[in-house]
Amino acid sequence: MKLGLERSTALVTASSGGIGLEIARTLAAEGATVVVNGRSDKTVAQAIASIRATHPEAKLIALAADNGTAEGCVATIKQLPEVDILVNNLGIYEAVGFFEESDADWQRLFEVNVMSGVRLARHYLRGMLARGDGRVVFISSESGVSPAPEMAHYSATKTMQLGISRALAELTKGTRVTVNSVLPGPTRTESVEKFMADLFPGLGPDEISKRFIAENRPTSLIGRLIDPSEIADVVAFVCSARAAIINGAAIRAEGGLVRSVF
């Protein structure tokens, strides 16, 4: 399916690895000019090399900036005054018991997971509305609707993204701008694999994945970890004109593990 993104410029935050890298790769494959973002020149250069290895003609822009800080968002906006697509992918997580989560832990996750998207959307959405066209996508999580007790602070920030996304969508009436959120489930990224390895020391990768899904996400209908490219395909579609009627939605891409019809 051709998504018609050839004339679009897309900023994907935290796209030097994981889900963000695959979103950047897929958008580039669809012809968009993609801004590849990471916190250092080195990680950004590595990500660009990875994308060019599979898509030599990809149109890519390097952006080294820590969008988890107010200063980083200012730097991003200065280098890139406007975009057609904003994918707020930046996010961090950690497994910490509720009684061990300090105020600083909560504040750190709030700053990165919530305020990064708020700051960038506050700038870029204004321009999209003025032009009457654009896409904003928040990468939330199934934890936003099915909170994880071992990650209460993370779950809370992901729920907050859903509210922000829907609220911003209300500002788009009468335009071709949409604001949506995508909710991945457990996805096979380097950080998730390390997280699972810590839970099940001494086991091989395949056995770890099976144990994690069986013991921690037993309601999954696909019964496996999600590949980052599968999330990227969903995001690319939402960013396209073909998804023009999808607005203000929380799109579950979690393998059916959330037992809810809404």
N, C-alpha and C positions, 0 to 999 in steps of 0.2 A: 504494500500500500504506500503510495506516495503521499507524504504529509504536507508538502508545499512549504517547507521551512527555509527555502534557499535564500530568501531576502531578509531573514530574521537574524538578529544578534542575541545570543543567549548567554546569560551569566549563571553559572552553576557554582554555588559556593561549596568549598571543601571538595573540589573535584580532582584532587591529586591522588585519590585512592578510593577503594570501596565502591559503594553505590554511586557516589558522585562521579567517579571516573567513568563508570559505565553509562551514566546519563549523558555525560559530555560526549562520549564516544558515539552513542546512538544519535544524538542531536547532530553531531558532525557528519555522520553517515547519511543523514537526511538532508544535508546541504546547508545547515545553519552555520553561521560564524559563531564559534563557541569560545567564551572566555573561560580558560582553565585556571582555577584558583586554588592556591594552597598557601601555607604560611611562610614558605621559603622558596627562593629561586630554584634550588636544587630539586625539591619535590615537584614543583610545577614543570620543570624541564623534563623530568623523568616521565611525568604523566603525558606530556605532549609527545614525547618519543614513543610511548606505548600506543597512543591513538594513531600516530602516523605509521606505525608498524602495520596496522590493520587497514588504515584509510590514508594512503599517502597524499591524497589531494585535499585532506581536511583543512578547513579554514579555522585557524586557532589563534587566540590571543592569550599571552601569558599575563597572569596577574598574581603577584606575590603580595598578600595582605592578610592579616589576621582579622577576619570579620567577626570574631568573637569579642572584639573590643570596639568601643566607640571610635577610637583613633583609626582602627583598621577600616571601618566602614567609611570614614571620611576620606581615607586614601583611595579606597575603591571607587567612590563616587567622583573623586577628582580625576582619576585616570579614565573613568568610564561614565560620562555624564548621563547617558541614556541607553536603555536596552529595550528590546521587544519582548524578551522572555526573562523572567527572574525565577530561578529555582533555588529556594532557600533549603539547601541540603545540609548545611553545617549543623552538627549536633554531637554531643558527647554523652556518655552514659557510664555508670559504674554500679556494681552490685554492693550495696551497703545496707545493713539493717536499719530500720527506721530510727531506732533509739541511738544508733551510732552516727546518724547523719547530722552534721553540725550546721549552724547557720551559714557558715562559709561554704559548705557543700551545696546547700540549697541556692545560695546567691550565685555561685559559680555556674551551676547548670542553668539557672534562670538567665544569666547574662549571655551565655553562649547560645542556648537552645531557643530562647524566646526573643531577647533583645536584638540579636543579629538580624533576624528576619524582620522585626518591627522597624529597625533603622533603615534597612535597605528598601523595604516596601514603602516606607513613608516617602522616600525620594523617588523611586522608580515608578511606583503606581501613579503618582501625580502626573508624570510625563505621559504615561500610557493613556490616562483619562483625557489629557489635553489632545492627544492624537486620535483618541477614539478606538484604539486597538492595542492589544497586548495580552500577556499571560503572566500570572504569578502562581507558583506552585510551592506549597509548603510540604516538605517531606516530614510527616509526622511518624506515627508508629501504631501498631495494634495495641501497644501499651496505653495509648491515649484513650481507648474505649474499654480496654480490659487491663486495668492497672496491675502492675507487678509489685507484690509486697516487698520484694528484695530491692526494688528501685522506685520507691515512692516519689522521690524528688524528680527522677527522670519521667515517670509516668505523668506527674502533674504538669511538667513543661510540655509534654506531647498533647495532653488534653487542652492546654492553653492555646497551642497552635491551631487546634481545630476551631476554637472560638474566634481567634483573631482572623483566620482565613474566612470564616463565614461573615464576620462583621465587615471585612474589607470588600467582600463580594457585593454587599448591599450598596456600596458606593459606585458600582459599575453599571447601574441601570441605564438603558438607552445607549450603551456603547458596545463595542465588540471586545471589550476587555473582560477576562474571566479571572477569578481567584478560586483556587481549589486546593485541597490537601490530598496527599496520597499516603496511605497507611501500610507500609511494608510489615511483613512478619519476620521471623528469624531468617536472616540472609547470610549466605556464605561469604563473608568478608574476612580479611586478615584479622581484624580486631575481634570479631565474633568467634573465630576459630581459636584465638588465644584465650578468650574468655571461657569458652567451653573446655579447652584443655586444662585450665586451672580447676574446673569443676570435676573433671574425670581424668586425673593424672595416670599416666601409664598405659592408656588405651590408644589405639590407632585412630586416625582421622575419621574413617567411616564408622567405626564403632562408637566414637564419641558423638557423632551426629545422630546416630540412631538412639543412643541413650538419652541425649539431650531432648530430642523431640518426644520420645516415649515418656520421659519422667517430668519434663518441664512444660511441654506444649502438647499434651496428649489429645487435645481436641482438633489438632491439625488434620484437615481432610486430605492433604497431599502427602502427609507423613514424611516430609523431608525438608531440608533447608532450601530456601529460595535462592536461585542464582541472581546476582546483581543485574545481569542483562535483562532478566524478566521484569524487574522493577523499572529499569530504564525504558523498556518498550511501553509500559503503561504511561510513564511520565511524558515520553515523546508524543504519544497520541493526545494526551491532555493539552499539550502545548500547541497542538496544530489547529488549523481552521476546521478540521473534521470534527473537533470536539466543541464546536461553538455553543452547543446547547447545554454543555456541562458547566455549571457555574454555582459556586457556593457549596460544592459537594465534598464529602469526605469519602474518598474512593479507597475501598479496602482491597489491598493486594497482599493478603496475609495467609493465603493458602486455606482459607475457610476455618481457621482455628477459633474465631470469635463466633460464639453461638448466639447470633442475633439476626433478625431479619432487617434491622435498620442499622 
